[in-house]
């Protein structure tokens, strides 16, 4: 192992800057390896550092490194320090860039102002979310699918919901994920104690079933080779590969879950990006209500990445092995470990689902879809095998035989464009780079120009 | 679930259909059954009275065997997964306390639709948020519609400006730095994130009585063991009795070691603010035992005397404590959702690993930051004008508390708290707290909270909260005087 940065007596430098806000260019950054603590904090000269007798949670120790996206942000900041005059373009973290349509923000401003009035003030809201918003979500996205208002749990976003679901499931369940997949599924599983140790040779955690998704299998797992697990995480349209599962594939997946008595946690955060007739919700598949939970988010539809709003659907029909309804436990989790999404964000959500709001969201999504097309065309024209893009704001570019972190670093160094290395999403992601389509049009065009120069 | 005779000799097993689970966990009687999608039965009665009586309307005289057949049919069509329910969820008692209070409130309003219900139960703020704060939030919302003002993902730990403002406002001179402050969507969520951080293999002590989230989150994460009916306690949680005899503070000389100690001061529900001496003892105790204190200071702004507002006022506090706080009760942000947790860099696990690093990882993995709009509001709260405006609202609630305290005192009841917290802890010796709760609700249409909702040490007490409009509080006082004189 390479050496850690030198540790001065000021313990804050031991941690480096713990805020990984990619907008602070002056952050001093520890190297990647300093994430791994190998020594006790150097005691100040006057007194010895007190150590509690509380054991570190062994599950936290299993985690290999920082969460992927703060790591990307760290590298970006380091690069900006190295090249202070470079115009760094971020097509890495899937962060929305376009302003939120006014119909939506004025809904939120109105709610904020109302909180200063006697008639308009509201305190604690229902932890499950405001009824009107739950009803609007049910009718907008699940209108013909017999999902009711009471099946919808409004939240502060998919990432938080994934952890709440994991807390609900507990440590004694087994899980399967796609490989590659959004890191929060695996990382939350590790934290909750569902996994074994990380196996460096295969780059996988013990006790997780990794369902490979690659060009050979059309980015849909070969279910005949997948062992039974209690929980199956499935994201479609997929982050990072961009692939949207077909109706036929999802029907097989639901059948697989049914046959195995498994619960499918279906992440549909990118459904609005679908441009063909791939299913937008797992509940379009008959029988899904008895096997699936669906997680979704306003982040990528309404630019709510900072506003924080999402939802989870837990159908009443979903039962544990003893017949107990999963929705009852999720409700208890939501009431005990959460206190509801911000009422202002919820007002924004309601505005999003008005006819005007829906139209406005479609426009913004359309804008990012156009970005995606530009990026796809660029890489295709350069002779790369390019996947995704059609139904998601991510382009999955193949660099056969190359380490994805190396490609990431080379692209960053030579074009000042931040992408995301595929191996950050799982071992089957190695050899791929994820390029996200969120960005101002000018930046996307400029990035593509630079890619063309690098790879012509 | 059970076995039943189907047809003549066939046995079938049935399980309750989800549509028939009542909200309180009891099984509801079905009334009829109908064909659902794809010809499957989706509703059906499944409760059979042992006498064999027909208890379903509309069926007239039905041969029991036929009836059992009908009952069993739904079971064949209700798919259950093979996923075991989390045993920790099974260990939870009934519903979460405040949801239970809501439920009873609803029942009461249905029973007395014309009664003017006064809510002094759930500690929910009622007064509008000062303009200076809401206009900052509205401004931020508008800015999100502009190219210059749009912001996407914020740092999961919170906006640096806000972290700085929190450190400067609440922890000046205590050596707490901005990077030790983690902004969140509130204390209830932070408590659970801290539990995820700690994991299931730590031992926990809570005050008795205490805010239910510490206990319930401990059960959920697997620290608590089973609930024992005979003691009314979870077997692996240490309950530190906090009653008048011990000045509402744990008797540390009789307290065994646990890894984690939850302490809320000013206390919810007793209203007691620990003295400097008490907190020094606690820090010393934690240091000697190598324990970590989770100090909940959500009500610190209500302190009117010299009691410490932060555990970090105590020397050595940084090496043994995490502090949680919230904008809910001092900015009226109960619906807006904003709080913070301080994890000092000096706080180390037994192997020397800094707790802050793991907490940071939890925040980055299980959370995506508090809403940027709420954070804009938080920043406005901590501006000098914002702070002044908020203090005016605090004074309003403090005056409510005084009125309520005076009311109960004048009735000859022993009242604790109220001075440093928006809660009054009223003693009804010899009575059961749910009985008192019910009587007060039934006879005066006032919602309070029964003390046992906070733990067995709450028996004989009622918590009355000071949040409410002045007129309601005065009216409540009048009704209570009528009832209890």
HADDOCK unambig.tbl for C-alpha pairs under 7 A between the chains (distance, minus, plus):
assign (segid A and resid 11 and name CA) (segid B and resid 345 and name CA) 6.96 0.50 0.50
assign (segid A and resid 18 and name CA) (segid B and resid 179 and name CA) 6.30 0.50 0.50
assign (segid A and resid 19 and name CA) (segid B and resid 155 and name CA) 6.80 0.50 0.50
assign (segid A and resid 19 and name CA) (segid B and resid 157 and name CA) 6.68 0.50 0.50
assign (segid A and resid 19 and name CA) (segid B and resid 179 and name CA) 6.85 0.50 0.50
assign (segid A and resid 20 and name CA) (segid B and resid 155 and name CA) 6.35 0.50 0.50
assign (segid A and resid 21 and name CA) (segid B and resid 155 and name CA) 5.01 0.50 0.50
assign (segid A and resid 37 and name CA) (segid B and resid 353 and name CA) 6.97 0.50 0.50
assign (segid A and resid 40 and name CA) (segid B and resid 352 and name CA) 4.86 0.50 0.50
assign (segid A and resid 40 and name CA) (segid B and resid 353 and name CA) 6.50 0.50 0.50
assign (segid A and resid 41 and name CA) (segid B and resid 352 and name CA) 6.90 0.50 0.50
assign (segid A and resid 50 and name CA) (segid B and resid 319 and name CA) 6.34 0.50 0.50
assign (segid A and resid 51 and name CA) (segid B and resid 290 and name CA) 6.94 0.50 0.50
assign (segid A and resid 51 and name CA) (segid B and resid 348 and name CA) 5.18 0.50 0.50
assign (segid A and resid 51 and name CA) (segid B and resid 349 and name CA) 6.08 0.50 0.50
assign (segid A and resid 51 and name CA) (segid B and resid 350 and name CA) 5.57 0.50 0.50
assign (segid A and resid 51 and name CA) (segid B and resid 352 and name CA) 6.09 0.50 0.50
assign (segid A and resid 52 and name CA) (segid B and resid 290 and name CA) 3.97 0.50 0.50
assign (segid A and resid 52 and name CA) (segid B and resid 291 and name CA) 5.72 0.50 0.50
assign (segid A and resid 52 and name CA) (segid B and resid 292 and name CA) 6.97 0.50 0.50
assign (segid A and resid 52 and name CA) (segid B and resid 348 and name CA) 5.95 0.50 0.50
assign (segid A and resid 52 and name CA) (segid B and resid 349 and name CA) 5.45 0.50 0.50
assign (segid A and resid 52 and name CA) (segid B and resid 350 and name CA) 5.21 0.50 0.50
assign (segid A and resid 53 and name CA) (segid B and resid 290 and name CA) 4.38 0.50 0.50
assign (segid A and resid 53 and name CA) (segid B and resid 291 and name CA) 6.21 0.50 0.50
assign (segid A and resid 53 and name CA) (segid B and resid 349 and name CA) 6.49 0.50 0.50
assign (segid A and resid 53 and name CA) (segid B and resid 350 and name CA) 4.54 0.50 0.50
assign (segid A and resid 54 and name CA) (segid B and resid 259 and name CA) 5.51 0.50 0.50
assign (segid A and resid 54 and name CA) (segid B and resid 290 and name CA) 6.72 0.50 0.50
assign (segid A and resid 54 and name CA) (segid B and resid 291 and name CA) 6.34 0.50 0.50
assign (segid A and resid 54 and name CA) (segid B and resid 349 and name CA) 5.37 0.50 0.50
assign (segid A and resid 54 and name CA) (segid B and resid 350 and name CA) 5.30 0.50 0.50
assign (segid A and resid 55 and name CA) (segid B and resid 349 and name CA) 5.70 0.50 0.50
assign (segid A and resid 55 and name CA) (segid B and resid 350 and name CA) 5.33 0.50 0.50
assign (segid A and resid 56 and name CA) (segid B and resid 349 and name CA) 5.52 0.50 0.50
assign (segid A and resid 56 and name CA) (segid B and resid 350 and name CA) 6.97 0.50 0.50
assign (segid A and resid 57 and name CA) (segid B and resid 197 and name CA) 6.86 0.50 0.50
assign (segid A and resid 57 and name CA) (segid B and resid 198 and name CA) 5.60 0.50 0.50
assign (segid A and resid 57 and name CA) (segid B and resid 199 and name CA) 5.55 0.50 0.50
assign (segid A and resid 60 and name CA) (segid B and resid 358 and name CA) 6.79 0.50 0.50
assign (segid A and resid 66 and name CA) (segid B and resid 361 and name CA) 6.59 0.50 0.50
assign (segid A and resid 67 and name CA) (segid B and resid 361 and name CA) 6.88 0.50 0.50
assign (segid A and resid 67 and name CA) (segid B and resid 364 and name CA) 6.49 0.50 0.50
assign (segid A and resid 67 and name CA) (segid B and resid 365 and name CA) 6.20 0.50 0.50
assign (segid A and resid 95 and name CA) (segid B and resid 152 and name CA) 5.95 0.50 0.50
assign (segid A and resid 95 and name CA) (segid B and resid 153 and name CA) 6.26 0.50 0.50
assign (segid A and resid 96 and name CA) (segid B and resid 152 and name CA) 5.72 0.50 0.50
assign (segid A and resid 97 and name CA) (segid B and resid 152 and name CA) 6.40 0.50 0.50
assign (segid A and resid 98 and name CA) (segid B and resid 147 and name CA) 6.98 0.50 0.50
assign (segid A and resid 99 and name CA) (segid B and resid 144 and name CA) 5.69 0.50 0.50
assign (segid A and resid 99 and name CA) (segid B and resid 145 and name CA) 4.54 0.50 0.50
assign (segid A and resid 99 and name CA) (segid B and resid 146 and name CA) 5.44 0.50 0.50
assign (segid A and resid 99 and name CA) (segid B and resid 147 and name CA) 5.75 0.50 0.50
assign (segid A and resid 99 and name CA) (segid B and resid 150 and name CA) 5.35 0.50 0.50
assign (segid A and resid 100 and name CA) (segid B and resid 144 and name CA) 5.84 0.50 0.50
assign (segid A and resid 100 and name CA) (segid B and resid 145 and name CA) 4.71 0.50 0.50
assign (segid A and resid 101 and name CA) (segid B and resid 145 and name CA) 5.83 0.50 0.50
assign (segid A and resid 102 and name CA) (segid B and resid 145 and name CA) 5.73 0.50 0.50
assign (segid A and resid 105 and name CA) (segid B and resid 141 and name CA) 5.36 0.50 0.50
assign (segid A and resid 105 and name CA) (segid B and resid 142 and name CA) 5.68 0.50 0.50
assign (segid A and resid 105 and name CA) (segid B and resid 144 and name CA) 6.95 0.50 0.50
assign (segid A and resid 105 and name CA) (segid B and resid 145 and name CA) 6.56 0.50 0.50
assign (segid A and resid 106 and name CA) (segid B and resid 142 and name CA) 6.49 0.50 0.50
assign (segid A and resid 108 and name CA) (segid B and resid 138 and name CA) 6.99 0.50 0.50
assign (segid A and resid 108 and name CA) (segid B and resid 141 and name CA) 6.25 0.50 0.50
assign (segid A and resid 109 and name CA) (segid B and resid 138 and name CA) 4.02 0.50 0.50
assign (segid A and resid 109 and name CA) (segid B and resid 141 and name CA) 5.56 0.50 0.50
assign (segid A and resid 109 and name CA) (segid B and resid 142 and name CA) 6.61 0.50 0.50
assign (segid A and resid 112 and name CA) (segid B and resid 134 and name CA) 5.33 0.50 0.50
assign (segid A and resid 112 and name CA) (segid B and resid 137 and name CA) 6.16 0.50 0.50
assign (segid A and resid 112 and name CA) (segid B and resid 138 and name CA) 5.49 0.50 0.50
assign (segid A and resid 113 and name CA) (segid B and resid 134 and name CA) 5.54 0.50 0.50
assign (segid A and resid 113 and name CA) (segid B and resid 135 and name CA) 6.26 0.50 0.50
assign (segid A and resid 113 and name CA) (segid B and resid 138 and name CA) 6.42 0.50 0.50
assign (segid A and resid 115 and name CA) (segid B and resid 128 and name CA) 5.68 0.50 0.50
assign (segid A and resid 115 and name CA) (segid B and resid 129 and name CA) 5.87 0.50 0.50
assign (segid A and resid 115 and name CA) (segid B and resid 134 and name CA) 6.88 0.50 0.50
assign (segid A and resid 116 and name CA) (segid B and resid 128 and name CA) 4.56 0.50 0.50
assign (segid A and resid 116 and name CA) (segid B and resid 129 and name CA) 4.73 0.50 0.50
assign (segid A and resid 116 and name CA) (segid B and resid 130 and name CA) 5.77 0.50 0.50
assign (segid A and resid 116 and name CA) (segid B and resid 131 and name CA) 5.68 0.50 0.50
assign (segid A and resid 116 and name CA) (segid B and resid 134 and name CA) 6.51 0.50 0.50
assign (segid A and resid 117 and name CA) (segid B and resid 128 and name CA) 5.47 0.50 0.50
assign (segid A and resid 118 and name CA) (segid B and resid 128 and name CA) 5.82 0.50 0.50
assign (segid A and resid 121 and name CA) (segid B and resid 128 and name CA) 5.37 0.50 0.50
assign (segid A and resid 122 and name CA) (segid B and resid 335 and name CA) 6.62 0.50 0.50
assign (segid A and resid 123 and name CA) (segid B and resid 124 and name CA) 5.93 0.50 0.50
assign (segid A and resid 123 and name CA) (segid B and resid 125 and name CA) 5.73 0.50 0.50
assign (segid A and resid 123 and name CA) (segid B and resid 126 and name CA) 6.47 0.50 0.50
assign (segid A and resid 123 and name CA) (segid B and resid 332 and name CA) 6.92 0.50 0.50
assign (segid A and resid 123 and name CA) (segid B and resid 333 and name CA) 6.98 0.50 0.50
assign (segid A and resid 123 and name CA) (segid B and resid 334 and name CA) 4.97 0.50 0.50
assign (segid A and resid 123 and name CA) (segid B and resid 335 and name CA) 4.72 0.50 0.50
assign (segid A and resid 124 and name CA) (segid B and resid 124 and name CA) 6.26 0.50 0.50
assign (segid A and resid 124 and name CA) (segid B and resid 334 and name CA) 4.92 0.50 0.50
assign (segid A and resid 124 and name CA) (segid B and resid 335 and name CA) 4.54 0.50 0.50
assign (segid A and resid 125 and name CA) (segid B and resid 335 and name CA) 5.81 0.50 0.50
assign (segid A and resid 159 and name CA) (segid B and resid 366 and name CA) 5.97 0.50 0.50
assign (segid A and resid 159 and name CA) (segid B and resid 367 and name CA) 5.94 0.50 0.50
assign (segid A and resid 159 and name CA) (segid B and resid 368 and name CA) 6.64 0.50 0.50
assign (segid A and resid 160 and name CA) (segid B and resid 366 and name CA) 5.28 0.50 0.50
assign (segid A and resid 160 and name CA) (segid B and resid 367 and name CA) 4.92 0.50 0.50
assign (segid A and resid 163 and name CA) (segid B and resid 366 and name CA) 5.48 0.50 0.50
assign (segid A and resid 168 and name CA) (segid B and resid 86 and name CA) 6.76 0.50 0.50
assign (segid A and resid 169 and name CA) (segid B and resid 86 and name CA) 5.54 0.50 0.50
assign (segid A and resid 170 and name CA) (segid B and resid 86 and name CA) 5.51 0.50 0.50
assign (segid A and resid 184 and name CA) (segid B and resid 365 and name CA) 6.08 0.50 0.50
assign (segid A and resid 187 and name CA) (segid B and resid 365 and name CA) 6.95 0.50 0.50
assign (segid A and resid 188 and name CA) (segid B and resid 365 and name CA) 6.97 0.50 0.50
assign (segid A and resid 188 and name CA) (segid B and resid 366 and name CA) 6.86 0.50 0.50
assign (segid A and resid 230 and name CA) (segid B and resid 83 and name CA) 5.34 0.50 0.50
assign (segid A and resid 261 and name CA) (segid B and resid 81 and name CA) 4.02 0.50 0.50
assign (segid A and resid 261 and name CA) (segid B and resid 82 and name CA) 4.41 0.50 0.50
assign (segid A and resid 261 and name CA) (segid B and resid 83 and name CA) 6.67 0.50 0.50
assign (segid A and resid 262 and name CA) (segid B and resid 81 and name CA) 5.68 0.50 0.50
assign (segid A and resid 262 and name CA) (segid B and resid 82 and name CA) 6.22 0.50 0.50
assign (segid A and resid 262 and name CA) (segid B and resid 83 and name CA) 6.22 0.50 0.50
assign (segid A and resid 263 and name CA) (segid B and resid 81 and name CA) 6.86 0.50 0.50
assign (segid A and resid 290 and name CA) (segid B and resid 79 and name CA) 6.25 0.50 0.50
assign (segid A and resid 291 and name CA) (segid B and resid 81 and name CA) 6.93 0.50 0.50
assign (segid A and resid 303 and name CA) (segid B and resid 152 and name CA) 6.87 0.50 0.50
assign (segid A and resid 305 and name CA) (segid B and resid 152 and name CA) 5.03 0.50 0.50
assign (segid A and resid 305 and name CA) (segid B and resid 153 and name CA) 4.90 0.50 0.50
assign (segid A and resid 306 and name CA) (segid B and resid 151 and name CA) 6.46 0.50 0.50
assign (segid A and resid 306 and name CA) (segid B and resid 152 and name CA) 4.79 0.50 0.50
assign (segid A and resid 306 and name CA) (segid B and resid 153 and name CA) 4.55 0.50 0.50
assign (segid A and resid 306 and name CA) (segid B and resid 154 and name CA) 5.79 0.50 0.50
assign (segid A and resid 306 and name CA) (segid B and resid 371 and name CA) 5.82 0.50 0.50
assign (segid A and resid 306 and name CA) (segid B and resid 372 and name CA) 5.42 0.50 0.50
assign (segid A and resid 307 and name CA) (segid B and resid 371 and name CA) 4.63 0.50 0.50
assign (segid A and resid 307 and name CA) (segid B and resid 372 and name CA) 5.52 0.50 0.50
assign (segid A and resid 307 and name CA) (segid B and resid 373 and name CA) 6.50 0.50 0.50
assign (segid A and resid 308 and name CA) (segid B and resid 371 and name CA) 5.38 0.50 0.50
assign (segid A and resid 316 and name CA) (segid B and resid 18 and name CA) 5.95 0.50 0.50
assign (segid A and resid 317 and name CA) (segid B and resid 18 and name CA) 5.86 0.50 0.50
assign (segid A and resid 318 and name CA) (segid B and resid 80 and name CA) 6.93 0.50 0.50
assign (segid A and resid 319 and name CA) (segid B and resid 80 and name CA) 5.01 0.50 0.50
assign (segid A and resid 319 and name CA) (segid B and resid 81 and name CA) 5.92 0.50 0.50
assign (segid A and resid 320 and name CA) (segid B and resid 80 and name CA) 6.08 0.50 0.50
assign (segid A and resid 320 and name CA) (segid B and resid 81 and name CA) 5.43 0.50 0.50
assign (segid A and resid 320 and name CA) (segid B and resid 82 and name CA) 6.42 0.50 0.50
assign (segid A and resid 320 and name CA) (segid B and resid 83 and name CA) 5.34 0.50 0.50
assign (segid A and resid 320 and name CA) (segid B and resid 84 and name CA) 5.75 0.50 0.50
assign (segid A and resid 320 and name CA) (segid B and resid 85 and name CA) 5.54 0.50 0.50
assign (segid A and resid 321 and name CA) (segid B and resid 80 and name CA) 5.76 0.50 0.50
assign (segid A and resid 321 and name CA) (segid B and resid 81 and name CA) 5.22 0.50 0.50
assign (segid A and resid 321 and name CA) (segid B and resid 82 and name CA) 4.45 0.50 0.50
assign (segid A and resid 321 and name CA) (segid B and resid 83 and name CA) 5.26 0.50 0.50
assign (segid A and resid 321 and name CA) (segid B and resid 84 and name CA) 5.30 0.50 0.50
assign (segid A and resid 321 and name CA) (segid B and resid 85 and name CA) 6.91 0.50 0.50
assign (segid A and resid 323 and name CA) (segid B and resid 15 and name CA) 6.38 0.50 0.50
assign (segid A and resid 323 and name CA) (segid B and resid 16 and name CA) 6.93 0.50 0.50
assign (segid A and resid 323 and name CA) (segid B and resid 80 and name CA) 6.16 0.50 0.50
assign (segid A and resid 325 and name CA) (segid B and resid 18 and name CA) 6.50 0.50 0.50
assign (segid A and resid 329 and name CA) (segid B and resid 89 and name CA) 6.83 0.50 0.50
assign (segid A and resid 335 and name CA) (segid B and resid 96 and name CA) 6.78 0.50 0.50
assign (segid A and resid 336 and name CA) (segid B and resid 96 and name CA) 6.44 0.50 0.50
assign (segid A and resid 336 and name CA) (segid B and resid 213 and name CA) 6.19 0.50 0.50
assign (segid A and resid 337 and name CA) (segid B and resid 188 and name CA) 5.91 0.50 0.50
assign (segid A and resid 337 and name CA) (segid B and resid 189 and name CA) 5.24 0.50 0.50
assign (segid A and resid 337 and name CA) (segid B and resid 192 and name CA) 5.50 0.50 0.50
assign (segid A and resid 337 and name CA) (segid B and resid 217 and name CA) 6.82 0.50 0.50
assign (segid A and resid 338 and name CA) (segid B and resid 188 and name CA) 5.94 0.50 0.50
assign (segid A and resid 338 and name CA) (segid B and resid 189 and name CA) 4.92 0.50 0.50
assign (segid A and resid 339 and name CA) (segid B and resid 188 and name CA) 6.60 0.50 0.50
assign (segid A and resid 339 and name CA) (segid B and resid 189 and name CA) 6.99 0.50 0.50
assign (segid A and resid 342 and name CA) (segid B and resid 335 and name CA) 5.85 0.50 0.50
assign (segid A and resid 342 and name CA) (segid B and resid 336 and name CA) 4.61 0.50 0.50
assign (segid A and resid 342 and name CA) (segid B and resid 337 and name CA) 5.36 0.50 0.50
assign (segid A and resid 343 and name CA) (segid B and resid 335 and name CA) 5.44 0.50 0.50
assign (segid A and resid 343 and name CA) (segid B and resid 336 and name CA) 5.48 0.50 0.50
assign (segid A and resid 344 and name CA) (segid B and resid 336 and name CA) 6.47 0.50 0.50
